[in-house]
Amino acid sequence: AIHDSSACAYLPLCHPDTCKTLRGCVVWWGMGGGGERILWILGPATIGKSAVAQTIAEEFTKVRQLGTGFFSRPNQLDDPDWVIPTIIYQLVTQNGEYKCIITECLVDNILVLDKNHSTQF
């Protein structure tokens, strides 16, 4: 699900005084720190990953920094086959250069989204 979809309407947000270190690391990464292209927040259930991710997504959306998406088991949005298409959608709607690149890729290989995840990526 995209962070502002109706499926994510009731995701929790971080209290401003919580998860400051993790949120700071995510913001640093999002602004180009570290050099990695993807950041995956991983941990056991109920520790606040969704709250951190939703809070950061809203902060980044305000500055049009990057696209974000969520898995949501309660909303049946937990199919890994939708991760890359969701990221692609977010990128092409926010960045004209990506739109040109993705359009060219899809024209050259219309079946790319039917390929395995590694090939899609």
Biotite code that builds the C-alpha atoms (Angstrom):
import biotite.structure as struc

atoms = struc.array([
    struc.Atom([0.000, 0.000, 0.000], chain_id="A", res_id=1, res_name="ALA", atom_name="CA", element="C"),
    struc.Atom([1.118, 3.540, -0.635], chain_id="A", res_id=2, res_name="ILE", atom_name="CA", element="C"),
    struc.Atom([1.589, 5.446, 2.617], chain_id="A", res_id=3, res_name="HIS", atom_name="CA", element="C"),
    struc.Atom([-1.398, 7.756, 2.095], chain_id="A", res_id=4, res_name="ASP", atom_name="CA", element="C"),
    struc.Atom([-3.839, 5.163, 0.752], chain_id="A", res_id=5, res_name="SER", atom_name="CA", element="C"),
    struc.Atom([-7.099, 4.440, 2.533], chain_id="A", res_id=6, res_name="SER", atom_name="CA", element="C"),
    struc.Atom([-5.606, 1.103, 3.652], chain_id="A", res_id=7, res_name="ALA", atom_name="CA", element="C"),
    struc.Atom([-3.080, 3.060, 5.722], chain_id="A", res_id=8, res_name="CYS", atom_name="CA", element="C"),
    struc.Atom([-5.538, 5.588, 7.131], chain_id="A", res_id=9, res_name="ALA", atom_name="CA", element="C"),
    struc.Atom([-5.248, 4.271, 10.662], chain_id="A", res_id=10, res_name="TYR", atom_name="CA", element="C"),
    struc.Atom([-1.571, 3.454, 10.894], chain_id="A", res_id=11, res_name="LEU", atom_name="CA", element="C"),
    struc.Atom([-0.037, 4.879, 14.037], chain_id="A", res_id=12, res_name="PRO", atom_name="CA", element="C"),
    struc.Atom([2.375, 7.803, 14.084], chain_id="A", res_id=13, res_name="LEU", atom_name="CA", element="C"),
    struc.Atom([5.311, 8.261, 16.407], chain_id="A", res_id=14, res_name="CYS", atom_name="CA", element="C"),
    struc.Atom([4.939, 10.631, 19.306], chain_id="A", res_id=15, res_name="HIS", atom_name="CA", element="C"),
    struc.Atom([7.391, 13.492, 18.641], chain_id="A", res_id=16, res_name="PRO", atom_name="CA", element="C"),
    struc.Atom([9.535, 12.407, 21.607], chain_id="A", res_id=17, res_name="ASP", atom_name="CA", element="C"),
    struc.Atom([9.831, 8.718, 20.668], chain_id="A", res_id=18, res_name="THR", atom_name="CA", element="C"),
    struc.Atom([12.093, 6.752, 18.320], chain_id="A", res_id=19, res_name="CYS", atom_name="CA", element="C"),
    struc.Atom([14.252, 9.837, 17.757], chain_id="A", res_id=20, res_name="LYS", atom_name="CA", element="C"),
    struc.Atom([17.442, 7.881, 17.048], chain_id="A", res_id=21, res_name="THR", atom_name="CA", element="C"),
    struc.Atom([15.839, 5.529, 14.530], chain_id="A", res_id=22, res_name="LEU", atom_name="CA", element="C"),
    struc.Atom([13.892, 8.340, 12.868], chain_id="A", res_id=23, res_name="ARG", atom_name="CA", element="C"),
    struc.Atom([17.074, 10.400, 12.673], chain_id="A", res_id=24, res_name="GLY", atom_name="CA", element="C"),
    struc.Atom([18.908, 7.513, 10.996], chain_id="A", res_id=25, res_name="CYS", atom_name="CA", element="C"),
    struc.Atom([16.094, 7.072, 8.477], chain_id="A", res_id=26, res_name="VAL", atom_name="CA", element="C"),
    struc.Atom([16.026, 10.790, 7.677], chain_id="A", res_id=27, res_name="VAL", atom_name="CA", element="C"),
    struc.Atom([19.821, 10.810, 7.304], chain_id="A", res_id=28, res_name="TRP", atom_name="CA", element="C"),
    struc.Atom([19.582, 7.857, 4.922], chain_id="A", res_id=29, res_name="TRP", atom_name="CA", element="C"),
    struc.Atom([16.727, 9.492, 3.008], chain_id="A", res_id=30, res_name="GLY", atom_name="CA", element="C"),
    struc.Atom([18.773, 12.615, 2.456], chain_id="A", res_id=31, res_name="MET", atom_name="CA", element="C"),
    struc.Atom([21.559, 10.576, 0.855], chain_id="A", res_id=32, res_name="GLY", atom_name="CA", element="C"),
    struc.Atom([23.566, 9.412, 3.845], chain_id="A", res_id=33, res_name="GLY", atom_name="CA", element="C"),
    struc.Atom([25.236, 6.036, 3.685], chain_id="A", res_id=34, res_name="GLY", atom_name="CA", element="C"),
    struc.Atom([24.881, 5.483, -0.033], chain_id="A", res_id=35, res_name="GLY", atom_name="CA", element="C"),
    struc.Atom([22.418, 2.568, 0.132], chain_id="A", res_id=36, res_name="GLU", atom_name="CA", element="C"),
    struc.Atom([19.488, 2.828, -2.271], chain_id="A", res_id=37, res_name="ARG", atom_name="CA", element="C"),
    struc.Atom([17.003, 0.916, -0.156], chain_id="A", res_id=38, res_name="ILE", atom_name="CA", element="C"),
    struc.Atom([16.426, 0.982, 3.582], chain_id="A", res_id=39, res_name="LEU", atom_name="CA", element="C"),
    struc.Atom([14.561, -1.930, 5.107], chain_id="A", res_id=40, res_name="TRP", atom_name="CA", element="C"),
    struc.Atom([13.259, -1.558, 8.653], chain_id="A", res_id=41, res_name="ILE", atom_name="CA", element="C"),
    struc.Atom([13.171, -5.012, 10.203], chain_id="A", res_id=42, res_name="LEU", atom_name="CA", element="C"),
    struc.Atom([12.170, -6.208, 13.645], chain_id="A", res_id=43, res_name="GLY", atom_name="CA", element="C"),
    struc.Atom([9.682, -8.246, 15.629], chain_id="A", res_id=44, res_name="PRO", atom_name="CA", element="C"),
    struc.Atom([5.983, -7.459, 15.659], chain_id="A", res_id=45, res_name="ALA", atom_name="CA", element="C"),
    struc.Atom([4.679, -4.547, 17.761], chain_id="A", res_id=46, res_name="THR", atom_name="CA", element="C"),
    struc.Atom([7.942, -2.647, 18.259], chain_id="A", res_id=47, res_name="ILE", atom_name="CA", element="C"),
    struc.Atom([6.761, 0.344, 16.214], chain_id="A", res_id=48, res_name="GLY", atom_name="CA", element="C"),
    struc.Atom([8.098, -0.242, 12.680], chain_id="A", res_id=49, res_name="LYS", atom_name="CA", element="C"),
    struc.Atom([4.822, 0.885, 11.113], chain_id="A", res_id=50, res_name="SER", atom_name="CA", element="C"),
    struc.Atom([4.644, 3.992, 13.280], chain_id="A", res_id=51, res_name="ALA", atom_name="CA", element="C"),
    struc.Atom([8.222, 4.951, 12.381], chain_id="A", res_id=52, res_name="VAL", atom_name="CA", element="C"),
    struc.Atom([7.661, 4.224, 8.699], chain_id="A", res_id=53, res_name="ALA", atom_name="CA", element="C"),
    struc.Atom([4.377, 6.178, 8.572], chain_id="A", res_id=54, res_name="GLN", atom_name="CA", element="C"),
    struc.Atom([5.878, 9.150, 10.425], chain_id="A", res_id=55, res_name="THR", atom_name="CA", element="C"),
    struc.Atom([8.930, 9.260, 8.135], chain_id="A", res_id=56, res_name="ILE", atom_name="CA", element="C"),
    struc.Atom([6.770, 8.789, 5.023], chain_id="A", res_id=57, res_name="ALA", atom_name="CA", element="C"),
    struc.Atom([4.681, 11.799, 5.960], chain_id="A", res_id=58, res_name="GLU", atom_name="CA", element="C"),
    struc.Atom([7.779, 13.888, 6.672], chain_id="A", res_id=59, res_name="GLU", atom_name="CA", element="C"),
    struc.Atom([9.390, 12.922, 3.348], chain_id="A", res_id=60, res_name="PHE", atom_name="CA", element="C"),
    struc.Atom([6.162, 13.480, 1.418], chain_id="A", res_id=61, res_name="THR", atom_name="CA", element="C"),
    struc.Atom([6.136, 17.095, 2.562], chain_id="A", res_id=62, res_name="LYS", atom_name="CA", element="C"),
    struc.Atom([9.502, 17.656, 0.831], chain_id="A", res_id=63, res_name="VAL", atom_name="CA", element="C"),
    struc.Atom([8.807, 15.241, -2.074], chain_id="A", res_id=64, res_name="ARG", atom_name="CA", element="C"),
    struc.Atom([11.880, 13.229, -1.083], chain_id="A", res_id=65, res_name="GLN", atom_name="CA", element="C"),
    struc.Atom([10.954, 9.649, -1.992], chain_id="A", res_id=66, res_name="LEU", atom_name="CA", element="C"),
    struc.Atom([8.245, 7.087, -2.511], chain_id="A", res_id=67, res_name="GLY", atom_name="CA", element="C"),
    struc.Atom([7.225, 4.751, 0.252], chain_id="A", res_id=68, res_name="THR", atom_name="CA", element="C"),
    struc.Atom([5.042, 1.715, 0.653], chain_id="A", res_id=69, res_name="GLY", atom_name="CA", element="C"),
    struc.Atom([3.823, -0.649, 3.320], chain_id="A", res_id=70, res_name="PHE", atom_name="CA", element="C"),
    struc.Atom([2.901, -4.236, 3.870], chain_id="A", res_id=71, res_name="PHE", atom_name="CA", element="C"),
    struc.Atom([-0.366, -4.498, 5.759], chain_id="A", res_id=72, res_name="SER", atom_name="CA", element="C"),
    struc.Atom([-1.567, -7.956, 6.744], chain_id="A", res_id=73, res_name="ARG", atom_name="CA", element="C"),
    struc.Atom([-4.875, -6.740, 8.242], chain_id="A", res_id=74, res_name="PRO", atom_name="CA", element="C"),
    struc.Atom([-5.717, -5.082, 4.903], chain_id="A", res_id=75, res_name="ASN", atom_name="CA", element="C"),
    struc.Atom([-4.483, -8.064, 2.829], chain_id="A", res_id=76, res_name="GLN", atom_name="CA", element="C"),
    struc.Atom([-1.699, -5.884, 1.396], chain_id="A", res_id=77, res_name="LEU", atom_name="CA", element="C"),
    struc.Atom([1.111, -8.307, 2.094], chain_id="A", res_id=78, res_name="ASP", atom_name="CA", element="C"),
    struc.Atom([1.829, -9.693, -1.378], chain_id="A", res_id=79, res_name="ASP", atom_name="CA", element="C"),
    struc.Atom([5.518, -9.169, -2.217], chain_id="A", res_id=80, res_name="PRO", atom_name="CA", element="C"),
    struc.Atom([4.621, -9.129, -5.927], chain_id="A", res_id=81, res_name="ASP", atom_name="CA", element="C"),
    struc.Atom([3.274, -5.589, -5.442], chain_id="A", res_id=82, res_name="TRP", atom_name="CA", element="C"),
    struc.Atom([6.403, -4.086, -3.835], chain_id="A", res_id=83, res_name="VAL", atom_name="CA", element="C"),
    struc.Atom([8.235, -3.151, -7.034], chain_id="A", res_id=84, res_name="ILE", atom_name="CA", element="C"),
    struc.Atom([5.120, -1.943, -8.931], chain_id="A", res_id=85, res_name="PRO", atom_name="CA", element="C"),
    struc.Atom([4.218, 0.227, -5.934], chain_id="A", res_id=86, res_name="THR", atom_name="CA", element="C"),
    struc.Atom([7.715, 1.723, -5.806], chain_id="A", res_id=87, res_name="ILE", atom_name="CA", element="C"),
    struc.Atom([7.649, 2.287, -9.569], chain_id="A", res_id=88, res_name="ILE", atom_name="CA", element="C"),
    struc.Atom([4.299, 4.055, -9.357], chain_id="A", res_id=89, res_name="TYR", atom_name="CA", element="C"),
    struc.Atom([5.553, 6.326, -6.589], chain_id="A", res_id=90, res_name="GLN", atom_name="CA", element="C"),
    struc.Atom([8.724, 7.175, -8.508], chain_id="A", res_id=91, res_name="LEU", atom_name="CA", element="C"),
    struc.Atom([7.056, 7.930, -11.847], chain_id="A", res_id=92, res_name="VAL", atom_name="CA", element="C"),
    struc.Atom([4.444, 10.166, -10.246], chain_id="A", res_id=93, res_name="THR", atom_name="CA", element="C"),
    struc.Atom([7.089, 12.143, -8.355], chain_id="A", res_id=94, res_name="GLN", atom_name="CA", element="C"),
    struc.Atom([9.992, 12.324, -10.787], chain_id="A", res_id=95, res_name="ASN", atom_name="CA", element="C"),
    struc.Atom([9.908, 13.041, -14.512], chain_id="A", res_id=96, res_name="GLY", atom_name="CA", element="C"),
    struc.Atom([13.307, 11.432, -15.129], chain_id="A", res_id=97, res_name="GLU", atom_name="CA", element="C"),
    struc.Atom([12.152, 8.158, -13.596], chain_id="A", res_id=98, res_name="TYR", atom_name="CA", element="C"),
    struc.Atom([8.954, 8.360, -15.639], chain_id="A", res_id=99, res_name="LYS", atom_name="CA", element="C"),
    struc.Atom([10.978, 8.502, -18.866], chain_id="A", res_id=100, res_name="CYS", atom_name="CA", element="C"),
    struc.Atom([13.262, 5.655, -17.773], chain_id="A", res_id=101, res_name="ILE", atom_name="CA", element="C"),
    struc.Atom([10.402, 3.419, -16.639], chain_id="A", res_id=102, res_name="ILE", atom_name="CA", element="C"),
    struc.Atom([8.332, 4.163, -19.747], chain_id="A", res_id=103, res_name="THR", atom_name="CA", element="C"),
    struc.Atom([11.274, 3.233, -21.946], chain_id="A", res_id=104, res_name="GLU", atom_name="CA", element="C"),
    struc.Atom([11.851, 0.044, -19.940], chain_id="A", res_id=105, res_name="CYS", atom_name="CA", element="C"),
    struc.Atom([8.194, -0.988, -20.235], chain_id="A", res_id=106, res_name="LEU", atom_name="CA", element="C"),
    struc.Atom([8.130, -0.247, -23.976], chain_id="A", res_id=107, res_name="VAL", atom_name="CA", element="C"),
    struc.Atom([11.264, -2.350, -24.453], chain_id="A", res_id=108, res_name="ASP", atom_name="CA", element="C"),
    struc.Atom([9.980, -5.212, -22.282], chain_id="A", res_id=109, res_name="ASN", atom_name="CA", element="C"),
    struc.Atom([6.231, -5.069, -21.682], chain_id="A", res_id=110, res_name="ILE", atom_name="CA", element="C"),
    struc.Atom([6.369, -8.309, -19.660], chain_id="A", res_id=111, res_name="LEU", atom_name="CA", element="C"),
    struc.Atom([9.005, -7.149, -17.194], chain_id="A", res_id=112, res_name="VAL", atom_name="CA", element="C"),
    struc.Atom([6.453, -6.964, -14.363], chain_id="A", res_id=113, res_name="LEU", atom_name="CA", element="C"),
    struc.Atom([5.707, -10.654, -14.898], chain_id="A", res_id=114, res_name="ASP", atom_name="CA", element="C"),
    struc.Atom([9.382, -11.532, -14.307], chain_id="A", res_id=115, res_name="LYS", atom_name="CA", element="C"),
    struc.Atom([10.950, -12.567, -11.004], chain_id="A", res_id=116, res_name="ASN", atom_name="CA", element="C"),
    struc.Atom([11.691, -9.878, -8.423], chain_id="A", res_id=117, res_name="HIS", atom_name="CA", element="C"),
    struc.Atom([15.406, -9.779, -9.175], chain_id="A", res_id=118, res_name="SER", atom_name="CA", element="C"),
    struc.Atom([14.762, -9.112, -12.871], chain_id="A", res_id=119, res_name="THR", atom_name="CA", element="C"),
    struc.Atom([12.136, -6.477, -12.081], chain_id="A", res_id=120, res_name="GLN", atom_name="CA", element="C"),
    struc.Atom([14.481, -4.712, -9.725], chain_id="A", res_id=121, res_name="PHE", atom_name="CA", element="C"),
])
